[in-house]
Amino acid sequence: MVNMIGFGEVLGAIFLSFAVALTLQWVGLLALLRMMPAKKADVQRAELEASNARRKAPELMLVAPGRKDAA
């Protein structure tokens, strides 16, 4: 009986340590995933705005001077 109790204690400690380790990994992964997209989205947004500005600049220069007043 004493051996069964000792075996149960060791088995319980192993399962508890796995639960703690997996919980800490999960929390760390969630924190990492919440930090990463924000920086990437800002960079993508800045690149998109820069490319839009480059694309619009030649379009604005193609308008003839006489047509500006007509609108």
FILODREN-434091 format. One line per 3 residues: for each residue x, y, z negated of N, C-alpha, C. Coordinates in Angstrom, 2 decimals. Example, Ala and Ser with C-alpha at 12.3 -4.5 7.8 and 13.67 -1.06 7.14 Angstrom:
<nodes>
13.19,-5.69,-7.80,12.30,-4.50,-7.80,13.20,-3.30,-7.80 ~ 12.85,-2.25,-7.08,13.67,-1.06,-7.14,12.90,0.03,-7.87;
</nodes>
This chain:
<nodes>
0.82,-1.19,0.00,0.00,0.00,0.00,0.87,1.26,0.00 ~ 1.95,1.23,-0.75,2.84,2.38,-0.81,3.49,2.61,0.55 ~ 3.81,1.51,1.24,4.41,1.66,2.57,3.43,2.30,3.55;
2.15,1.95,3.46,1.13,2.54,4.34,0.97,4.03,4.08 ~ 0.99,4.43,2.82,0.88,5.85,2.47,2.09,6.61,2.99 ~ 3.27,6.05,2.83,4.49,6.68,3.34,4.47,6.79,4.86;
3.99,5.74,5.52,3.88,5.77,6.98,2.88,6.83,7.43 ~ 1.79,6.92,6.71,0.77,7.94,7.02,1.30,9.35,6.82 ~ 2.11,9.55,5.80,2.69,10.87,5.56,3.64,11.27,6.69;
4.48,10.34,7.12,5.41,10.62,8.21,4.65,10.88,9.50 ~ 3.66,10.05,9.77,2.86,10.23,10.98,2.12,11.56,10.95 ~ 1.57,11.93,9.82,0.89,13.22,9.68,1.84,14.40,9.88;
3.06,14.27,9.34,4.05,15.35,9.51,4.44,15.50,10.97 ~ 4.57,14.37,11.68,4.91,14.43,13.11,3.80,15.10,13.90 ~ 2.57,14.71,13.68,1.45,15.32,14.39,1.31,16.80,14.05;
1.51,17.16,12.79,1.42,18.56,12.39,2.52,19.39,13.05 ~ 3.72,18.84,13.13,4.82,19.57,13.77,4.55,19.76,15.27 ~ 3.98,18.75,15.93,3.61,18.90,17.33,2.54,19.98,17.50;
1.57,20.00,16.61,0.51,21.00,16.70,1.07,22.41,16.53 ~ 1.96,22.58,15.58,2.56,23.90,15.35,3.42,24.31,16.56 ~ 4.20,23.38,17.09,5.06,23.69,18.23,4.23,24.06,19.46;
3.19,23.30,19.74,2.36,23.59,20.91,1.60,24.90,20.74 ~ 1.16,25.21,19.53,0.49,26.48,19.27,1.43,27.65,19.50 ~ 2.66,27.54,19.01,3.63,28.61,19.21,3.98,28.78,20.68;
4.10,27.68,21.41,4.36,27.77,22.84,3.20,28.45,23.57 ~ 1.99,28.10,23.20,0.81,28.67,23.84,0.73,30.18,23.59 ~ 0.97,30.59,22.36,0.94,32.01,22.04,2.04,32.75,22.79;
3.23,32.16,22.86,4.33,32.78,23.60,4.03,32.88,25.08 ~ 3.42,31.86,25.65,3.06,31.88,27.07,2.01,32.94,27.36 ~ 1.02,33.06,26.50,0.00,34.09,26.70,0.60,35.48,26.62;
1.49,35.69,25.67,2.13,37.00,25.54,2.98,37.30,26.78 ~ 3.69,36.31,27.28,4.52,36.51,28.47,3.67,36.81,29.69 ~ 2.58,36.11,29.85,1.71,36.33,31.01,1.01,37.68,30.95;
0.74,38.17,29.75,0.11,39.48,29.64,1.09,40.60,29.95 ~ 2.36,40.38,29.71,3.35,41.42,30.00,3.73,41.45,31.47 ~ 3.82,40.31,32.12,4.36,40.25,33.48,3.48,40.92,34.54;
2.18,40.67,34.62,1.42,41.25,35.72,1.36,42.77,35.69 ~ 1.41,43.39,34.53,1.31,44.84,34.44,2.48,45.50,35.15 ~ 3.66,45.00,34.98,4.83,45.59,35.63,4.78,45.33,37.13;
4.38,44.15,37.52,4.35,43.82,38.94,3.28,44.63,39.65 ~ 2.14,44.83,39.03,1.06,45.60,39.65,1.48,47.05,39.83 ~ 2.20,47.62,38.86,2.65,49.01,39.00,3.62,49.15,40.17;
4.51,48.18,40.32,5.47,48.23,41.42,4.74,48.08,42.74 ~ 3.81,47.15,42.82,3.06,46.95,44.06,2.22,48.18,44.39 ~ 1.63,48.80,43.38,0.82,49.99,43.61,1.69,51.14,44.13;
2.88,51.30,43.56,3.79,52.35,44.02,4.24,52.09,45.45 ~ 4.53,50.83,45.78,4.94,50.51,47.15,3.79,50.74,48.13 ~ 2.59,50.41,47.73,1.42,50.60,48.59,1.19,52.09,48.85;
1.29,52.90,47.80,1.10,54.34,47.97,2.19,54.93,48.86 ~ 3.41,54.46,48.72,4.51,54.96,49.55,4.29,54.57,51.01 ~ 3.85,53.33,51.25,3.62,52.92,52.64,2.43,53.66,53.24;
1.39,53.93,52.43,0.25,54.70,52.93,0.66,56.13,53.26 ~ 1.53,56.71,52.45,1.98,58.07,52.72,2.82,58.11,53.99 ~ 3.65,57.08,54.19,4.46,57.03,55.42,3.58,56.87,56.65;
2.51,56.08,56.51,1.62,55.86,57.64,0.80,57.10,57.96 ~ 0.36,57.84,56.94,-0.50,59.00,57.16,0.28,60.21,57.65 ~ 1.54,60.30,57.32,2.32,61.47,57.71,2.36,61.65,59.22;
2.66,60.64,60.03,2.65,60.86,61.49,1.26,61.15,62.03 ~ 0.23,60.58,61.42,-1.13,60.84,61.90,-1.49,62.31,61.71 ~ -1.07,62.89,60.62,-1.39,64.28,60.36,-0.64,65.22,61.30;
0.51,64.81,61.76,1.31,65.66,62.64,0.82,65.59,64.08 ~ 0.01,64.61,64.44,-0.43,64.46,65.81,-1.61,65.36,66.15 ~ -2.20,66.03,65.18,-3.36,66.88,65.44,-2.88,68.16,66.11;
-3.51,68.48,67.22,-3.14,69.69,67.96,-3.54,70.93,67.18 ~ -2.81,72.02,67.31,-3.12,73.24,66.56,-4.51,73.79,66.88 ~ -4.98,73.69,68.10,-6.29,74.20,68.46,-7.41,73.38,67.86;
-7.20,72.14,67.61,-8.24,71.28,67.08,-8.40,71.42,65.57 ~ -7.43,71.95,64.89,-7.55,72.13,63.44,-8.69,73.09,63.11 ~ -8.83,74.13,63.89,-9.83,75.14,63.62,-11.23,74.66,64.00;
-11.33,73.71,64.93,-12.63,73.24,65.39,-13.36,72.44,64.32 ~ -12.63,71.79,63.45,-13.27,70.99,62.41,-13.67,71.91,61.32;
</nodes>
